Amino acid sequence: MGYRILFAAAVATLPRRLRSIIGVRRVPGARLVGKAGIGILRWALGSSPTWHLSLLRCDADVPEGLFIQPLPTEVSGSVGLGEPR
């Protein structure tokens, strides 16, 4: 059930043309539910190293002063991203 909700929220963010090409339809209210879900996940993660690493992985802006805990690893100049396999 949870993955269906996440899928519907992800589909709601796709441009109409791309949705048409891959054959998916937008579900009414999915974007709102997706935003609420992300808000709940952010609340649950708090200012954790996990959230910090996820922001670094996707090159998102990291809010200054929000993360107090040190990151779990530092590898070759890249914080917490590890070595490519």
Secondary structure, 3 states (H helix, E strand, C coil): CHHHHHHHHHHHCCCHHHHHHHCCCCCCCHHHHHHHHHHHHHHHHCCCHHHHHHHHHCCCCCCCCCCCCCCCCEECCEECCCCCC
